[in-house]
């Protein structure tokens, strides 16, 4: 039973009690006068009857007034309860809409931030494009090294095409989907954030000596058909915020359309 049902049952019980008390009072009054008249041996019962009827009328009037007041209060309470529910529903609806709008705005901002990382000038080939892209990423975030792998459509291998602050005695090996960490990212089409890079995976060389970053983000480059055309990796000594992960993940979905657009423009 809800709150309103409990309240109605309570009021009905109060009304019943008041009516019972009224009847008991009238009966008590009548029998009191009856006993008084009988004691005085007066056979005339006019005054007890009149007084009893008057008491009954007054009691009924009071009862009806109390009952009417309680009914009005009950209606007011029901209206307030209904208004409260309406306000809460409206508030919840507005909050839900606000959350959806906020989420949509965040997605829009993420895409806008990602688009700013794309090279603005025309590029002759994928190597120049990838190198400029990694430079743009490093300028916007605390990235100390980056690599870019592009898929060869003939061999289905992902080959190293560009790097930023990359140091290695040999060029990174090519891979196919499912092989190595970037190969697994290419297969799953999902961004991967590592907070513990395997020993020897990356080495940073600077004037202060060699160092190994602790955080690595691997992002698939997904085309409009849903397949993976490349993977880029960025490394950092500091934790990579979730906002950065979202922006670079969005960037991975903007690269392929730009590459195709530039290729079509070159052909024209």
C-alpha positions, 0 to 999 in steps of 0.5 A, spaced: 500 500 500 502 506 498 503 513 502 496 515 499 492 509 501 495 509 508 493 516 509 486 514 506 485 508 511 487 512 517 482 518 515 477 512 514 479 509 521 478 516 524 471 518 522 469 511 524 472 512 531 469 519 531 462 517 529 462 511 534 464 516 540 458 521 538 453 515 538 456 513 545 455 520 547 448 521 545 446 514 548 450 516 555 446 522 555 440 519 554 440 514 559 443 519 564 437 523 563 432 517 563 435 514 570 435 521 573 427 522 571 426 515 573 429 516 580 425 522 581 419 518 579 417 523 574 414 519 568 414 525 563 420 524 559 420 530 554 426 534 557 431 528 556 428 526 549 429 534 547 436 534 550 438 527 547 435 530 540 439 536 541 445 533 543 445 528 537 444 534 532 449 538 535 454 532 535 452 530 527 453 537 525 460 537 529 462 530 526 460 533 519 464 539 519 470 535 522 469 530 516 468 535 511 475 538 513 478 532 513 476 530 506 478 537 504 485 536 507 485 529 504 484 532 497 489 538 498 494 532 500 493 528 494 493 534 489 500 536 493 502 529 492 500 529 485 504 536 484 510 533 487 510 527 483 509 531 476 515 536 479 520 530 480 518 527 473 519 533 470 526 534 474 528 527 472 526 528 465 530 535 464 536 532 468 536 526 463 536 531 457 541 535 460 546 529 461 544 527 454 546 534 451 552 534 455 555 527 453 553 530 446 557 536 447 563 532 450 563 528 443 563 534 439 568 537 443 572 531 442 572 530 435 573 538 434 580 537 438 582 531 434 581 534 428 586 540 430 591 535 430 590 533 423 596 536 418 593 542 415 597 542 409 597 537 403 602 532 403 605 528 398 605 521 401 603 517 407 610 518 410 610 526 411 603 525 413 604 521 419 611 524 421 607 531 421 601 528 425 606 525 430 609 532 431 602 535 432 600 530 437 607 531 441 606 538 441 599 538 444 600 532 449 606 530 454 608 525 448 615 523 448 615 518 442 611 516 437 610 511 431 606 510 425 604 503 422 600 503 415 597 497 412 600 495 405 593 492 401 597 487 397 601 484 403 596 486 409 602 487 413 603 493 417 609 497 416 613 502 419 612 509 415 614 514 420 616 516 428 617 521 432 623 522 437 624 514 435 630 511 437 632 504 435 638 500 432 633 497 427 627 499 424 620 496 427 618 489 424 612 489 420 606 485 423 599 483 421 593 483 425 593 479 431 601 479 432 604 483 437 601 488 441 599 493 435 597 487 431 592 485 436 590 493 436 589 492 429 585 486 429 580 488 435 579 495 432 580 498 439 584 503 443 589 500 448 592 503 454 598 500 457 601 503 464 606 498 464 611 497 458 614 491 457 622 492 458 626 493 452 619 495 448 621 503 447 627 507 449 628 514 449 634 517 447 636 524 449 641 529 452 640 526 459 641 519 457 636 513 455 630 512 459 624 508 458 617 511 458 611 507 463 605 509 459 603 507 452 597 508 448 596 504 441 590 507 437 587 503 431 586 507 424 579 505 422 576 507 416 569 508 414 568 500 412 570 498 419 577 495 417 583 497 420 588 501 415 594 503 420 596 503 428 599 509 431 603 509 438 605 514 443 609 513 449 609 518 455 613 518 462 606 521 465 599 518 466 595 519 459 589 522 461 582 519 459 580 525 455 587 524 451 585 517 450 578 519 447 581 525 443 586 520 440 581 515 439 577 520 435 583 522 431 584 514 429 577 515 425 578 521 422 585 520 419 583 515 413 577 520 410 583 525 410 588 520 406 582 518 401 580 526 400 588 528 399 589 522 394 583 524 390 585 531 390 592 529 387 589 524 382 585 530 379 
